[in-house]
Amino acid sequence: MILQRPSAARGEVHLDWLHSRHTFSFGHYYDPAWMGFGVLRVINEDTVAPGGGFAPHRHANMEILSVVLSGALAHRDSTGNEGVIRAGEVQWMSAGHGIEHSEYNASTDAPVHFLQIWLQPDRLNYAPAYASRPFPPEQRRGRWVCLAAPDGAEGGLPIRQQAWLRAARLQAQARLSAELDPAHRYWLHVASGTVAVGQQRLAAGDALGWVGEHGSLQLQGLADDSEVLLFTLPA
């Protein structure tokens, strides 16, 4: 089974400081057909204006990844972690049995554009944890780079789920493939640019999901510096 999720069909939120598109049901956006994809619960594309941000709030039992596409994001949480991540960097926060945190635009004159990703953990009530790491865009050019994986496999951030998040950056006409195993489900999200998956054209915000499929996923860049994220998830 192959699922299609066009960018324009996503939920949308407009505030004076925030523009957000929701791939899955989140907050005031509810669609019973799009409650998540396996353990992948949230992909929110957020653009936060200078001076804006998410005030301190609490989460529990969720693995939260922030992938900064442009600008700078300032993090602070109740366990004492704080810092600023910039374009090309990824932040992981495991909410565990409970954590309070805030995420603000670190700039006073430029927006921050990032993806907020939630995955359900493989068990409940871990101790909260936090880490961030740079993944330079040039290292992802024409190849898959692991951003997050169980116990930090393949150099990724150490999420608490049997799931992998890989990213690649394609120039126009560049090709890249990935093998599909029916023992997993897969979700491909286009973060920026335009790519072709087989004969299908996908632009920024578009996504495809595969369940029970096997074979080879064939990608081609249709615009320079097109960024794609590929999730490998439990079936």
NUVEX-192655 format. One line per 4 residues: number of its first residue (from 1); their letters; for each residue x negated, y, z of N, C-alpha, C. Coordinates in steps of 0.2 Angstrom, whole numbers. Layout:
<rs>
NUM> a> X,Y,Z,X,Y,Z,X,Y,Z | ...;
</rs>
This chain:
<rs>
1> milq> -4,-6,0,0,0,0,-4,6,0 | -3,11,-4,-6,17,-5,-1,23,-3 | -3,27,2,1,33,4,-2,39,1 | 2,44,-1,0,50,-3,3,56,1;
5> rpsa> -2,60,3,0,66,7,-2,72,4 | 2,75,0,0,82,-3,-1,87,2 | -6,92,1,-7,97,5,-1,101,6 | 3,103,1,9,107,2,14,104,6;
9> arge> 14,98,7,20,94,11,18,94,18 | 12,97,20,11,97,27,15,102,31 | 15,101,38,18,106,42,14,112,42 | 17,118,44,14,124,44,16,129,50;
13> vhld> 11,132,52,12,137,58,8,143,56 | 12,149,57,9,155,56,10,159,63 | 5,161,66,5,166,71,0,172,70 | 0,177,74,-4,183,72,-11,181,72;
17> wlhs> -13,176,76,-20,174,76,-22,167,73 | -17,164,71,-18,157,69,-14,155,63 | -17,152,58,-14,148,52,-16,141,53 | -11,137,53,-12,130,54,-8,125,49;
21> rhtf> -11,120,46,-7,115,42,-8,108,46 | -3,105,47,-3,99,51,-1,93,46 | -6,88,45,-5,82,41,0,78,44 | 0,77,51,5,73,55,9,77,60;
25> sfgh> 14,75,62,19,78,67,14,81,73 | 16,87,75,12,90,80,15,97,82 | 16,97,89,19,103,92,26,104,89 | 28,110,86,34,111,84,36,108,77;
29> yydp> 31,105,74,32,102,68,33,95,69 | 39,92,67,41,85,68,44,82,62 | 40,77,59,43,73,54,42,65,56 | 48,62,57,47,55,59,44,50,54;
33> awmg> 43,53,48,39,49,43,32,50,43 | 30,55,47,23,56,47,21,57,55 | 21,52,59,19,52,66,12,51,67 | 8,49,62,1,47,62,0,41,57;
37> fgvl> -6,39,57,-8,34,53,-12,29,57 | -9,24,60,-13,19,64,-15,23,70 | -21,23,72,-24,26,78,-25,33,77 | -25,35,70,-26,42,68,-20,46,69;
41> rvin> -20,51,74,-14,54,77,-13,61,74 | -19,65,73,-18,72,71,-24,74,66 | -22,77,61,-27,81,57,-24,88,56 | -26,93,60,-24,100,59,-29,104,56;
45> edtv> -28,107,51,-32,112,48,-31,119,51 | -35,122,55,-34,128,59,-39,133,56 | -36,139,55,-40,145,54,-38,150,59 | -43,152,63,-41,156,69,-45,163,68;
49> apgg> -41,168,69,-43,175,68,-48,177,73 | -53,182,72,-57,185,77,-54,187,83 | -56,185,89,-53,186,95,-48,181,97 | -46,177,93,-40,172,94,-43,166,96;
53> gfap> -38,161,99,-40,155,101,-35,151,105 | -37,145,107,-32,141,111,-34,142,118 | -30,145,122,-31,146,129,-32,139,133 | -35,139,139,-36,133,143,-29,129,143;
57> hrha> -30,122,141,-24,118,141,-27,111,142 | -22,106,144,-24,100,147,-23,94,142 | -27,89,141,-26,83,137,-28,77,141 | -25,71,139,-27,65,142,-27,60,137;
61> nmei> -32,55,137,-32,49,133,-31,50,126 | -36,54,123,-36,56,116,-43,57,115 | -46,55,109,-52,56,106,-51,62,101 | -55,68,103,-53,74,99,-60,76,96;
65> lsvv> -60,77,89,-65,79,85,-64,86,82 | -68,90,82,-68,97,78,-73,97,73 | -71,98,67,-76,98,61,-76,105,59 | -81,109,60,-81,116,58,-83,117,50;
69> lsga> -78,120,47,-79,121,39,-83,128,38 | -81,133,42,-84,140,41,-83,143,48 | -87,148,49,-87,152,56,-90,148,62 | -88,150,68,-90,148,74,-85,147,79;
73> lahr> -85,141,82,-80,139,87,-83,138,94 | -80,142,99,-83,142,106,-79,137,110 | -82,132,114,-79,127,118,-81,128,125 | -76,127,129,-77,127,137,-72,122,140;
77> dstg> -74,118,144,-70,113,147,-71,112,155 | -66,109,158,-66,108,166,-72,104,168 | -75,100,164,-81,96,167,-87,100,167 | -87,107,164,-93,111,164,-97,111,157;
81> negv> -94,108,152,-97,108,146,-95,115,142 | -99,118,139,-98,124,135,-103,125,129 | -101,128,124,-105,129,119,-102,132,112 | -106,133,107,-103,136,101,-105,131,95;
85> irag> -101,129,91,-102,125,85,-101,129,79 | -105,128,74,-104,132,68,-103,127,62 | -102,130,56,-101,126,50,-106,121,49 | -104,115,48,-109,109,47,-110,105,54;
89> evqw> -107,108,59,-107,104,66,-101,101,67 | -101,96,72,-95,92,74,-95,91,81 | -89,92,84,-89,92,92,-84,86,93 | -86,82,98,-82,77,101,-80,78,108;
93> msag> -74,77,110,-72,78,117,-67,72,118 | -69,68,123,-65,62,125,-61,64,131 | -54,65,130,-50,68,136,-50,63,142 | -51,57,140,-51,52,146,-45,52,150;
97> hgie> -46,52,157,-40,52,162,-38,59,163 | -41,64,159,-38,71,160,-44,76,159 | -43,81,155,-48,87,155,-44,93,152 | -46,99,155,-44,105,153,-49,109,149;
101> hsey> -47,111,143,-52,115,139,-49,121,135 | -53,125,132,-51,130,128,-56,130,122 | -53,133,116,-57,133,110,-55,140,107 | -60,144,106,-59,151,104,-64,152,98;
105> nast> -62,157,94,-66,160,89,-72,163,92 | -78,161,90,-84,164,94,-86,171,90 | -83,173,85,-85,179,81,-80,184,83 | -82,190,83,-77,196,83,-75,199,77;
109> dapv> -78,196,71,-77,200,65,-76,195,59 | -76,188,60,-75,183,55,-70,178,57 | -66,175,53,-62,169,56,-66,163,56 | -63,158,60,-66,151,60,-61,146,57;
113> hflq> -64,142,53,-59,137,49,-62,130,51 | -58,126,54,-60,120,56,-54,115,56 | -56,108,56,-52,103,57,-52,100,64 | -46,100,66,-45,97,73,-42,90,72;
117> iwlq> -45,85,74,-44,78,73,-43,74,80 | -37,70,80,-36,66,86,-35,59,84 | -39,55,88,-38,47,88,-36,45,95 | -32,40,95,-30,36,101,-36,32,103;
121> pdrl> -38,32,109,-44,28,112,-42,20,112 | -47,16,113,-46,9,113,-43,7,120 | -44,11,125,-41,9,131,-40,16,135 | -36,16,140,-34,22,144,-39,23,149;
125> nyap> -39,30,151,-42,32,157,-49,31,158 | -53,32,152,-60,33,153,-62,39,157 | -68,40,159,-70,47,161,-71,51,155 | -69,58,156,-70,63,151,-77,63,149;
129> ayas> -78,65,142,-85,65,139,-85,70,134 | -91,73,132,-92,78,127,-98,78,124 | -99,79,117,-105,80,114,-104,84,107 | -109,87,105,-109,90,98,-115,89,94;
133> rpfp> -115,89,88,-121,87,84,-120,91,77 | -126,93,74,-126,96,68,-126,90,62 | -123,91,57,-123,86,51,-124,91,45 | -130,93,44,-132,98,38,-128,96,32;
137> peqr> -125,100,28,-121,99,22,-126,96,17 | -132,98,17,-137,95,11,-138,88,12 | -138,85,19,-139,78,20,-133,74,17 | -127,77,17,-121,74,14,-120,74,7;
141> rgrw> -124,78,3,-123,79,-4,-124,72,-8 | -119,70,-11,-119,63,-15,-120,57,-11 | -118,57,-4,-119,51,0,-114,52,6 | -112,46,9,-109,46,15,-113,47,21;
145> vcla> -111,51,25,-114,52,32,-109,51,37 | -111,46,42,-107,45,48,-106,51,53 | -101,53,54,-100,59,59,-98,56,66 | -94,50,66,-92,48,72,-91,40,71;
149> apdg> -92,36,76,-92,29,76,-92,26,83 | -90,20,84,-90,17,90,-97,17,93 | -97,19,99,-104,19,103,-109,23,99 | -108,27,95,-113,31,91,-116,27,86;
153> aegg> -113,22,83,-116,18,78,-118,23,72 | -123,21,68,-125,25,62,-126,32,63 | -128,34,69,-130,41,70,-124,45,71 | -118,43,72,-112,47,73,-111,48,80;
157> lpir> -106,53,81,-104,54,88,-101,48,91 | -101,47,98,-99,40,100,-92,40,103 | -87,39,98,-80,39,100,-78,32,103 | -73,33,107,-71,27,110,-65,23,107;
161> qqaw> -66,21,101,-61,18,97,-65,14,91 | -62,9,89,-66,5,83,-64,8,76 | -66,14,76,-65,19,70,-71,22,68 | -72,24,61,-77,27,59,-75,33,55;
165> lraa> -78,39,56,-77,45,51,-84,46,48 | -83,46,41,-89,48,37,-87,53,32 | -92,57,30,-91,63,26,-96,63,20 | -94,66,15,-98,67,9,-97,73,6;
169> rlqa> -102,76,2,-101,82,-2,-103,81,-9 | -98,82,-13,-99,81,-21,-100,87,-25 | -105,87,-29,-105,92,-34,-100,90,-40 | -99,95,-45,-95,93,-50,-98,87,-55;
173> qarl> -94,83,-56,-96,77,-60,-100,71,-56 | -102,73,-50,-105,68,-46,-100,62,-44 | -103,56,-43,-98,50,-42,-101,47,-35 | -96,44,-32,-97,41,-26,-92,35,-25;
177> sael> -94,30,-21,-89,25,-20,-89,22,-13 | -83,19,-11,-83,16,-5,-79,9,-6 | -81,4,-2,-78,-2,-3,-72,-3,3 | -66,-5,0,-60,-6,5,-60,-13,7;
181> dpah> -59,-14,13,-58,-21,16,-51,-21,19 | -47,-26,17,-40,-26,19,-39,-27,27 | -45,-29,30,-45,-29,38,-44,-23,41 | -45,-17,37,-45,-10,40,-40,-6,36;
185> rywl> -38,-1,39,-34,4,35,-39,10,34 | -38,14,29,-42,20,27,-38,26,25 | -41,32,27,-38,38,26,-43,43,23 | -42,46,17,-46,50,14,-43,57,14;
189> hvas> -47,62,17,-44,69,17,-49,74,14 | -47,78,9,-51,82,5,-51,89,10 | -57,90,12,-58,96,17,-59,102,12 | -62,102,7,-63,108,2,-65,105,-5;
193> gtva> -63,110,-10,-65,108,-16,-59,104,-20 | -61,100,-25,-57,96,-29,-61,90,-31 | -57,84,-30,-60,78,-32,-55,74,-36 | -58,69,-39,-53,64,-42,-54,57,-39;
197> vgqq> -49,54,-37,-49,47,-35,-46,43,-40 | -50,39,-44,-48,36,-50,-45,41,-55 | -39,40,-57,-36,45,-61,-32,51,-58 | -32,51,-51,-28,56,-47,-33,61,-45;
201> rlaa> -30,67,-46,-34,74,-44,-31,76,-37 | -36,77,-33,-34,79,-26,-38,86,-24 | -34,91,-22,-37,97,-20,-38,97,-12 | -40,103,-10,-41,104,-3,-35,103,1;
205> gdal> -35,99,6,-29,98,10,-25,91,8 | -26,89,2,-23,83,0,-26,77,3 | -22,71,4,-25,65,7,-21,59,4 | -25,53,5,-22,47,3,-24,42,8;
209> gwvg> -19,37,9,-20,32,14,-20,25,11 | -24,20,13,-23,13,11,-22,9,16 | -17,4,15,-16,-1,20,-16,-8,17 | -20,-13,19,-20,-19,16,-23,-19,9;
213> ehgs> -27,-14,7,-30,-14,0,-37,-17,1 | -39,-19,-5,-46,-21,-6,-49,-19,-13 | -55,-19,-14,-58,-16,-20,-63,-10,-18 | -64,-6,-23,-68,-1,-23,-65,6,-24;
217> lqlq> -66,11,-19,-63,17,-20,-68,21,-24 | -66,24,-30,-70,28,-34,-69,35,-34 | -74,39,-32,-73,46,-31,-77,50,-36 | -75,56,-39,-79,60,-43,-77,67,-41;
221> glad> -83,71,-41,-82,78,-39,-79,82,-45 | -74,86,-44,-72,91,-50,-74,98,-49 | -77,99,-43,-79,106,-42,-85,106,-37 | -90,110,-38,-96,110,-33,-94,110,-26;
225> dsev> -98,107,-22,-97,107,-15,-90,105,-12 | -88,100,-15,-81,97,-13,-83,92,-7 | -79,93,-2,-81,90,4,-75,85,6 | -76,79,7,-71,73,8,-73,70,15;
229> llft> -68,68,19,-68,64,25,-65,58,24 | -68,52,26,-65,46,25,-65,42,32 | -59,40,34,-58,37,40,-57,29,39 | -61,25,43,-60,18,43,-57,16,50;
233> lpa> -51,13,49,-47,13,56,-45,5,57 | -44,3,63,-41,-3,64,-35,-4,60 | -34,-11,57,-28,-12,53,-21,-12,58;
</rs>
